Amino acid sequence: MASSPKPDCMRCRHFFITWHGEFPRGCRAYGFRSPEVPSVVVLRESGIPCQLFEKHRRRGGTGDKEREGRLVH
């Protein structure tokens, strides 16, 4: 049985950085902050890899609706 690669939190849309020094990383999907990368916490606490990983949608490019109205150099 091949093991699936662990999700890269930095590429997940639910990952965020906090201003809290003791808990600098967070996961919006699971609703927690941690000193560790969230996927490591999820695996340790549940025994299974993160099931809520969603690749972060990149902004940019021509015709991107999210950028309309912004001043771009």
C-alpha positions in Angstrom: 0.0 0.0 0.0 1.5 3.3 -1.1 1.4 6.1 1.4 -0.1 9.3 0.2 2.1 12.4 0.6 1.2 14.6 3.6 -0.5 17.8 2.6 1.6 21.0 2.3 -0.2 23.4 4.6 1.5 26.4 2.9 -0.4 25.5 -0.3 -3.7 25.0 1.4 -6.5 27.6 1.3 -7.3 27.0 5.0 -3.8 27.7 6.3 -3.1 31.1 7.9 -0.4 32.9 9.9 -1.4 34.4 13.2 0.1 37.3 15.2 0.1 35.1 18.3 3.8 34.4 19.1 3.1 31.0 20.8 0.6 29.8 18.1 1.9 31.3 14.8 0.1 28.8 12.5 -3.5 28.0 12.0 -6.1 26.1 10.1 -9.5 27.6 9.3 -11.0 24.3 8.3 -10.3 22.6 11.6 -10.5 25.8 13.6 -7.3 25.8 15.6 -3.9 27.6 16.0 -0.7 25.8 16.8 3.0 26.2 17.2 3.4 23.4 14.6 2.3 23.0 11.0 -1.5 22.1 11.2 -1.1 18.9 9.1 1.3 17.5 11.7 -1.1 18.2 14.5 -4.0 16.6 12.7 -2.0 13.5 11.9 -0.8 13.2 15.5 -4.2 13.8 17.1 -6.4 11.8 14.7 -4.0 9.2 13.4 -5.0 10.0 9.8 -3.6 12.6 7.4 -5.6 15.8 6.9 -8.7 15.2 4.9 -9.7 18.9 4.4 -6.7 20.0 2.3 -7.7 22.3 -0.6 -5.1 23.7 -2.9 -4.9 27.5 -2.6 -6.3 29.3 -5.6 -3.6 31.7 -6.9 -4.4 35.3 -7.8 -3.0 37.0 -10.8 -2.9 36.8 -14.5 -4.9 38.7 -17.0 -8.7 38.9 -16.7 -8.7 37.9 -13.0 -12.0 39.2 -11.6 -10.5 39.6 -8.1 -8.0 42.2 -9.3 -10.5 44.4 -11.1 -10.5 47.9 -9.6 -7.1 47.7 -8.0 -4.2 49.8 -9.1 -1.5 47.5 -10.5 1.8 48.7 -11.8 
